[in-house]
Every structure is written in structure tokens, then in C-alpha cells.
Amino acid sequence: MGGVAQILDLAYLNPIWWLSVAILGFKLFALLDAVTRREDAYRAADKKTKPFWLTILAIAFGWDLLFGVNFFTGIGTLAGLVASIVYMVDVRPAIRALTGGGGRGGRSNAGPYGPW
């Protein structure tokens, strides 16, 4: 069984199912985070462009939706997981440091005279 049917199987007692859902959720979070970031922040952080990351992360997420999360032998799942991890630990912190947090302006605890 693969693809979306693997997730819809609802095998709550199977730890492999939970790991599959967690990997798919992680990839979806990385993709949605990349969508909300500004295009110029990628260039300012000296990272690849926004369309590059959106393409890589969308392929990684779509691969698992179509073929199922097979992290033991699936090279597509593992490559997509590595790409998502690279985005989350390298690209996302660099962009957040430039934009001040969220992709839509963000909030910070800095007042007019410094942090409060």
C-alpha cells in the first residue's frame, strides 16, 4: 500500500505509520514555511532562490503523497527528508534572522529603546 492510502490507513498502533505521518507533516511544514517567506530574503541571506526551494520541497512532499512514505528503501523519501532538514536548519534560520521572525512581518520583543 502506498501514497495517500498509506496515510488514510489509520493504523494507530503501528509505529511505522506514526513515523510516516510525522515525516509527511515535517515536509508539509517546511513547504508552507518556504511559501510564506519573502523572495528577496532568500537572496539577502545568500541562499538559493525561493522558486528553487519551493520546487525541491514540493517535489519532496508530492513524492510521498504519490508513492507513500518508505523511509527504509525509498530514495525519494530520504532525499526529500534531507532537503527538508537542510531547509529547516540552514535556510529558515538565516531568513528569520533577516526578516525578524515570521514571513509576514513577524513580531519581536524589541521596543523603541531595546528589548523589553
N, C-alpha and C positions, 0 to 999 in steps of 0.2 A: 504494500500500500504506500502511496506517495502523494506528494502535492498537498493540496488543501484537505483532502480526505484524511491525511495523516493527522492533521491538527484537529479536525472535526470528529475524530475517533473517540475523544473524551475518555481516554484510558487513565483515569485519575491515579491509579495505584502503580502505574508504570513510570519509573524514574526517567526512562529514556524519553517518554512523552513530555515530561516536565522540562527536561533539558532542551528538547526540540522547540517547545513553546518559548522558553527563555531566549534561545538563540534568535528565533524569529522576531521576538519582541525587541531585542537589542538592536537588530538590524533595522527594524522599523523606526526605533527611536533615533538612531544615527541618521537615517534618511530624512526624517521630519526635522531634525535639528539643522541639517545642511540646507533644507529648503528655507528655513526661517532666517538664515544668516544673509547679510548684505553681500553683494557681488564684489564691491571694492575692498571689503575687509579681507578677502582671500588674497588679493594682490598685495595689500598693505602688510599682511603677515608673511609674505614671501612664500605662500603655499600654492599648490596647483589651483586652477580656476574653479569657480563654482560649478559650471557645467561638467567639468571633469569629475568632481566628487559626486554630483548628482547622478551622473551616468553610472559610475562604479557602484555606488550604494544602491541604486535602483536595480541594476543587474543582479547584485548580490541578494537583494530581497526577493526579486522576481524569480530567481533561480530556485530558491527554496519553496516558493509558492507553487511553482510548476512541478518540480521534481521531488519535493519533500526534503526535510532536513535529515541528511545522512552524514553525520559528522565522523563516523568511523572510516568510511571508504569514499565518501563523496568529495572529490577535489574541488568542486564548485562551491560546496558549503564551506569548506575550510578556507578557500581563497577569499570568499565573501566575508567570512568571520574575521580574517586577518585584516582585510580592507576596512571593515567597520571598527575594529580595535585601533588601527592606525589613525583613523579619523577622530575617534573619541579621545585618544591620549596625546595626539600631536597637533592636529589641525584645530580642533574645537577649543582647547585652552589658549592657543595663540590668537584666535579670532576673538574669544571672550575678553582677553586682555586688552585688545584694541578697542572693542566696542563697548566695554564696560558692563558686560553681563549678557543679557538676553539679546536675541536677534532683532527685536522690535524696540530698541532704545535701551531697555534694561533699567534696573534700579541699582542704586548703590547707597551705602550708608554715609556718603560724604556730604557734609553740609557746606555752607558758604565759606566756613573758616577751617575746614578739615573734617575728619571723621567724627561722628558723634556716638 
